[in-house]
Amino acid sequence: MSSPQPAGQAHFDDDDYPAFTMGRAAEMLGTTPGFLRSLDEAKLITPQRSEGGHRRYSRYQLRLAARARELVDQGTALEAACRIIILEDQLAEALRINEQKREQG
């Protein structure tokens, strides 16, 4: 039987937990808060909101944002970069599901 996790540690391994403020996320990605807002406007990532209304980002969202920045830095238009990332994400999910089915079957 495993012991319960100490308070505050339950989300350390949760890729979807909104742990990062906009400022911290922008700093980690080496970009601006405006870039993160543009990804929200483009519907690539929709950050959760704190009780005070501040945007909060998960590690998964930061990975998507980092990929968007990479594509934009290479000259890809933001809308096209977002579409590419959505398709890459869908492909990865389909491959994961196929692998699970292969293992079961």
The 8 nearest C-alpha neighbors of each residue, nearest first, counted from 0:
[[1, 2, 3, 4, 5, 9, 8, 6],
 [2, 0, 3, 4, 5, 9, 8, 6],
 [1, 3, 4, 0, 5, 9, 6, 8],
 [4, 2, 5, 1, 6, 9, 0, 8],
 [3, 5, 8, 9, 6, 2, 7, 1],
 [6, 4, 8, 7, 3, 9, 2, 10],
 [5, 7, 8, 4, 9, 3, 10, 11],
 [6, 8, 9, 5, 10, 4, 11, 18],
 [9, 7, 10, 11, 6, 5, 4, 12],
 [8, 10, 7, 11, 4, 6, 5, 12],
 [9, 11, 13, 8, 12, 16, 7, 14],
 [12, 10, 8, 13, 9, 14, 7, 16],
 [11, 13, 10, 14, 9, 8, 16, 15],
 [12, 14, 10, 15, 16, 11, 9, 58],
 [15, 13, 58, 59, 16, 57, 12, 11],
 [14, 16, 57, 13, 59, 17, 58, 60],
 [15, 17, 57, 13, 18, 14, 10, 58],
 [18, 16, 57, 56, 55, 19, 15, 47],
 [17, 19, 57, 16, 56, 55, 20, 58],
 [20, 18, 56, 55, 24, 17, 23, 57],
 [21, 19, 55, 23, 22, 24, 54, 56],
 [20, 22, 24, 23, 54, 25, 32, 55],
 [23, 21, 25, 20, 24, 26, 32, 19],
 [22, 24, 26, 20, 25, 21, 19, 27],
 [23, 25, 21, 27, 26, 22, 19, 20],
 [26, 24, 30, 28, 22, 31, 23, 27],
 [25, 27, 23, 29, 24, 28, 22, 30],
 [28, 26, 24, 25, 29, 23, 30, 22],
 [29, 27, 25, 30, 26, 65, 24, 61],
 [30, 28, 26, 27, 25, 31, 24, 65],
 [29, 31, 25, 28, 26, 34, 32, 27],
 [30, 32, 33, 25, 34, 35, 29, 26],
 [31, 33, 35, 34, 25, 21, 36, 22],
 [34, 32, 36, 31, 35, 37, 30, 38],
 [35, 33, 37, 31, 32, 36, 38, 30],
 [34, 36, 32, 38, 37, 33, 39, 31],
 [35, 37, 33, 39, 38, 34, 40, 32],
 [36, 38, 40, 34, 39, 35, 41, 33],
 [39, 37, 41, 35, 36, 43, 40, 44],
 [38, 40, 42, 36, 44, 45, 37, 41],
 [41, 39, 37, 42, 38, 36, 43, 45],
 [40, 42, 38, 39, 43, 37, 78, 81],
 [43, 41, 39, 40, 44, 38, 45, 81],
 [44, 42, 38, 41, 81, 39, 45, 85],
 [45, 43, 39, 42, 38, 60, 46, 63],
 [44, 46, 39, 42, 47, 43, 38, 60],
 [47, 45, 56, 55, 54, 44, 48, 39],
 [46, 48, 55, 54, 45, 17, 56, 49],
 [47, 49, 54, 52, 53, 55, 46, 50],
 [48, 50, 52, 53, 51, 54, 55, 47],
 [49, 51, 52, 48, 53, 54, 47, 55],
 [50, 52, 49, 53, 48, 54, 55, 47],
 [53, 51, 49, 48, 50, 54, 47, 55],
 [54, 52, 49, 48, 51, 55, 20, 50],
 [53, 55, 48, 46, 47, 21, 20, 49],
 [54, 56, 20, 17, 47, 19, 46, 48],
 [57, 55, 17, 19, 46, 18, 60, 20],
 [56, 58, 17, 15, 60, 16, 59, 18],
 [57, 59, 61, 14, 60, 62, 15, 56],
 [58, 60, 62, 14, 57, 61, 15, 63],
 [61, 59, 63, 57, 62, 58, 56, 64],
 [60, 62, 64, 58, 63, 59, 65, 57],
 [61, 63, 65, 59, 60, 64, 66, 58],
 [64, 62, 60, 66, 61, 65, 67, 59],
 [63, 65, 61, 67, 66, 62, 60, 68],
 [66, 64, 62, 68, 67, 63, 61, 28],
 [65, 67, 69, 63, 64, 68, 62, 70],
 [68, 66, 64, 70, 69, 65, 80, 71],
 [67, 69, 71, 65, 66, 70, 72, 64],
 [68, 70, 66, 72, 67, 71, 65, 73],
 [71, 69, 73, 67, 72, 75, 68, 80],
 [70, 72, 75, 68, 74, 73, 69, 67],
 [71, 73, 69, 74, 70, 68, 75, 67],
 [74, 72, 70, 71, 75, 69, 68, 76],
 [75, 73, 71, 72, 76, 70, 77, 69],
 [74, 76, 71, 70, 73, 80, 77, 79],
 [77, 75, 79, 78, 80, 71, 74, 70],
 [76, 78, 80, 79, 71, 81, 75, 67],
 [79, 77, 81, 80, 76, 82, 41, 75],
 [80, 78, 82, 76, 81, 77, 83, 75],
 [81, 79, 77, 83, 78, 82, 67, 70],
 [80, 82, 84, 78, 79, 83, 43, 77],
 [81, 83, 79, 85, 84, 80, 86, 78],
 [84, 82, 80, 86, 81, 85, 87, 79],
 [83, 85, 87, 81, 86, 82, 88, 80],
 [84, 86, 88, 82, 87, 83, 89, 81],
 [85, 87, 89, 83, 88, 84, 90, 82],
 [88, 86, 84, 90, 85, 89, 83, 91],
 [87, 89, 85, 91, 86, 90, 84, 92],
 [90, 88, 86, 92, 91, 87, 85, 93],
 [91, 89, 93, 87, 92, 88, 86, 94],
 [90, 92, 88, 94, 89, 93, 95, 87],
 [93, 91, 95, 89, 90, 94, 96, 88],
 [94, 92, 90, 96, 95, 91, 97, 89],
 [95, 93, 97, 91, 92, 96, 98, 90],
 [94, 96, 92, 98, 93, 97, 91, 99],
 [95, 97, 99, 93, 98, 94, 92, 100],
 [98, 96, 94, 100, 99, 95, 101, 93],
 [97, 99, 101, 95, 100, 96, 94, 102],
 [100, 98, 96, 102, 101, 97, 103, 95],
 [99, 101, 103, 97, 102, 98, 104, 96],
 [100, 102, 98, 104, 99, 103, 97, 96],
 [101, 103, 99, 100, 104, 98, 97, 96],
 [104, 102, 100, 101, 99, 98, 97, 96],
 [103, 101, 102, 100, 99, 98, 97, 96]]
